[in-house]
Structures are given as structure tokens and as C-alpha cells.
Amino acid sequence: MTIAEQKSTRRVGFILVPNFALMSYASATEPLRAANLIAGTDLYEVVPLSFSGEAIRSSSGIVVHCQSLATVGDRCHTIFVCAGGGPQDWVLGEGAFGMLRRLARQGVRIGGISSGAYLLAAAGLLDNRDFTIHWEHAPVLMEAFAHLTPRQARFVIDGDRITCAGGVAPLDMMHSMISQRMGAHFARRVSDWYLHTAVAQSEAPQRGSSAERHGTNHPALLTVLEKMEATIESPLDRQTMAKLAGTSMRHLDRLFSTRLKSSFLATYLAIRLDHARRLLEQSPLSIAEVAFATGFSSASHFSRHFKSRFGQSPNALRRKISSELK
């Protein structure tokens, strides 16, 4: 990169989708502002965008005034789709997807932050690409696009596609992007500006470890718990799980009882039902489809267990979500 290219202003657009997460947006844009201040020149121009050109409200109620993607999109070096919320917020017309595809063909780098990757997938921009998405939205994406498998990484840069899990992970992503352009020393100065001393690598995990989530460090239990999370659609029996953990069924039952104060079956059921609730809240799948996707033989069987755990039926939860959107 020449000196002139290094010092030129890059326009970075952020397409804001209703109910986008303000933290994700700030984590992505603030490092660019700091880079300008440290450099003493405008290395980056941040441009809030929307498909309609109208102001967009974040999930916290903050309204951001935006320019129209159709007007300035082709003048951007990079464009990120910044989304949060749930599927009710991700309904874009084919015209919007067409604009994204056209910009990609014109050489604009296209990225997705948090659930923005879902919209890139819907536009066909993640086919044969390495990418990530926020862990909470990964099951919904894989149900909707069976040919795609997101990587559980904080961010992924695959050529002219950039995806990030959201939250504070854009701080790490921007450190990497600024480093690529301006060098590691300059990027370190930007991160230090925000007291971001522990910069995570792309492949760093999105969530706390299994030990932190489940409150145990026992290796056999962790093996089984991680396998439970990976086999929600087709649950495995105790004998198979015990064999995977290298222990007996009796000892496995004892571990669940003494260390987790629960049983093998109750823990497995809770993991499946928690996953089912996320699908009900975030995916367009029918209740029967959610039931089968979480290993239940029938919708009625699923509904009984769901109501027992959450105090309301799947239908009641769906009605509540619908009423909140009106």
C-alpha cells in the first residue's frame, strides 16, 4: 500500500436494521473515530445508512439518522449490515438484497455484524464463504440455510466478506482491520485509547467456556454436556454418553447428582428446551418444526415439557411475541 493510499479517506458505511444493537454499532465505529484523532487526519469516514434513507431506532431506543444506501452505497469502500433483534426485524425485500449483491459485484467489501450475517446469507453473499454470526443466532441461520455453517469465532475476514459476532467483538475486528492498513503499532494505539488491552484473535470463543456455563470442571461431565449441546436434534442415550466420557452409566449418574444437583435426563431436557425457546423467539419455524428440531417425537409431547419448564405453552409464547411487535 502506498503512502497516499494509507492516508486517503476510506468511507465505511453501516446499514442499520431496526432494533440493531447500539453496543455492536459503537464497538465498530468508535475505533475508526479514534484512528482519525490519533492520525490527525480523516483516515475513515463513518456513514450511517438505511435501505430507505430514514432514521433507524436501536434496540435501546436511540435513533440514528441515516443516508440512503442507494445514494451513497457505491461510494463506500466497505459496508456492514448491522442488525440485532430477531427475525421480525430481518424481513427485507428482494430490492434490498439486490442492492447488496450489486454493490458486492462492484467491488465494495460487504460485512455483517451480529445478526447482519443472517441477512448476508439471505442475499446469497455467504455461499462458499467462511463466516461467523452471534452464537444466539447460529441455530436460526442453520435451520434457514442448511448449506451454511457459521464458525464460532469472534470475527472472520474472508477476502471481501467480513462477519463479526457483535457485542464487543467489533473492537477486535477493527483492531485487525486497522492493523492491516496502518500497521500493528498504530492499531495498538487505537485499542489503548479505549483501554482495550486484551485484544482477542479472530478464532477466540464467543462465549464463556463450558466449565463456566455449567459450573463444573469435571472432564467427564464437560464431555457429556458439550455433546448434549451438539446433539439437540438427535439426543443420545446414557450408555452412549457414558462410553464417550470413558465412564460407567452409574458413575455418570452420580456425577450429575453430586456436581450439578440434577439428573442426566433433566439436564439434557433443559438444554433442548432452552434451545427450543430461542428457535420459537427467533425463527419462523412452526411449533411442530421446532419440536422435531429439538428431538421431540411430537408437538404435543414438546408442548407439555415446554409449559412445565417455562410456565407457558409454545403457542402462548408465540402470541406474546406477536403482541409485542404490534
C-alpha positions, 0 to 999 in steps of 0.5 A: 500500500502506498503512502497516499493510499494509507492516508486517503479517506476510506468511507465505511458505511453501516446499514442499520436494521431496526432494533440493531444493537447500539453496543455492536454499532459503537464497538465498530465505529468508535475505533475508526473515530479514534484512528482519525484523532490519533492520525490527525487526519480523516483516515475513515469516514463513518456513514450511517445508512438505511435501505430507505434513507430514514432514521433507524431506532436501536434496540435501546431506543436511540435513533440514528439518522441515516443516508440512503444506501442507494445514494451513497452505497457505491461510494463506500469502500466497505459496508456492514449490515448491522442488525440485532433483534430477531427475525421480525426485524430481518424481513427485507425485500428482494430490492434490498438484497439486490442492492447488496449483491450489486454493490458486492459485484462492484467491488465494495467489501460487504460485512455483517455484524451480529445478526447482519450475517443472517441477512448476508446469507439471505442475499446469497453473499455467504455461499462458499464463504467462511463466516461467523454470526452471534452464537444466539443466532447460529441455530436460526441461520442453520435451520434457514440455510442448511448449506451454511455453517457459521464458525464460532469465532469472534470475527472472520475476514474472508477476502471481501466478506467480513462477519463479526459476532457483535457485542464487543467483538467489533473492537477486535475486528477493527483492531485487525482491520486497522492493523492491516492498513496502518500497521500493528503499532498504530492499531495498538494505539487505537485499542489503548485509547479505549483501554482495550488491552486484551485484544482477542484473535479472530478464532477466540470463543464467543462465549464463556467456556463450558466449565463456566456455563455449567459450573463444573470442571469435571472432564467427564461431565464437560464431555457429556454436556458439550455433546448434549449441546451438539446433539439437540436434534438427535439426543443420545442415550446414557450408555452412549454418553457414558462410553464417550466420557470413558465412564460407567452409566452409574458413575455418570449418574452420580456425577450429575447428582453430586456436581450439578444437583440434577439428573442426566435426563433433566439436564439434557431436557433443559438444554433442548428446551432452552434451545427450543425457546430461542428457535420459537423467539427467533425463527419462523419455524412452526411449533411442530418444526421446532419440536422435531428440531429439538428431538421431540417425537411430537408437538404435543409431547414438546408442548407439555415439557415446554409449559412445565419448564417455562410456565407457558405453552409454545403457542402462548409464547408465540402470541406474546411475541406477536403482541409485542411487535404490534 
